[in-house]
Amino acid sequence: MHLFTHTKPSPLLTRAAIAAAVMLAWSAPAYAYLDPATGSVLLQGLLAGIAGLMVVLRLYWGRLKAFFRRCLGRQPIDPAIVEKGKQ
């Protein structure tokens, strides 16, 4: 099954796309001012993204290791052997 089975877009979607294109084509320059707080917001967003990536990696670390072991052809460690070594 293909993702796009419709060959003809709806008239509402077509009209919305045309309206958006017209608005973007005839927009005036904003001459916006970026104050110093903008840089701190961008930095905060970057740090939040890095922290989020670290949390995701921590949550899926075992699956990630198993995936790379399979890709590299190494066999995963048998949990029974690991438990025996801890005793």
N, C-alpha and C positions, 0 to 999 in steps of 0.2 A: 504494500500500500504506500502510495506516495504522499508526501506531506501536503502538497498543493494539488488537490483534485479539481478545484475550480479553475476554469480557464478564463472566465470573464469576471472581473472584479465588480463589486456592487456599485451602483450609481452614487450612493452616499459616500463610500470610500474614495471614489474618483473625484467627487466634488470637494471633499475635504483636502485631498492632496493638491488639487489645483488651487484652492483657497490658500493653503499654507505656502505654496510656491509663489503666489502673487504677493502675499504679505512679506515674505523674505526678500523678494526681488525689489520692492519699492520701500524698503525701510530706510530711515534716516540714520546717520551715524549717532552713536550714543554719547560720545565724549565723556565717558565714565571716569570717575576718580577711584583709584584703588588705594585705600588707606593702609597704614602699617598693620592693622588687625587682619587684613586679608592674608598676609603671609603666615601669620600664626594659625589661622584657620586651615590653610592648606597644609601646613606642617602637622597640625593635629590630625587631619584626615589621613595623611601619609602614615603617621605613627599608629593610628587606629587600624589601618589596613595591615600593617606589619604585625601588630599584636594579634589581630584576627587570624592571620595566616599561621602564626605560631600556635595558636590554640587549636586550629584545625589539624595541623601537623601532629600535635601532641595527642589529639583524640584518635587519629587514624595511623599512628606510628607503626603499630604491629602489622596492620594490613599493608602499609607501604613497604616495610621490610620484606614481608612475604612475597609481595609482587616483584621486587627487585631480585630476590633470591630465585624465583621462578624464571625471570628473564635472563639471569646470568647462569642458570643451570645448576645452581647449588641447591642441595636439599635442605629443607627447614630442620631445625634441631628438634629431636623427639622430646616432648615435655616430660616423659617418664625419666629420661636420663638426667634432665636438669633437676628434677625433684630429688633423684637419688644422690646427686652431687651436693645438694644443700644439706643433707642430713649428716 
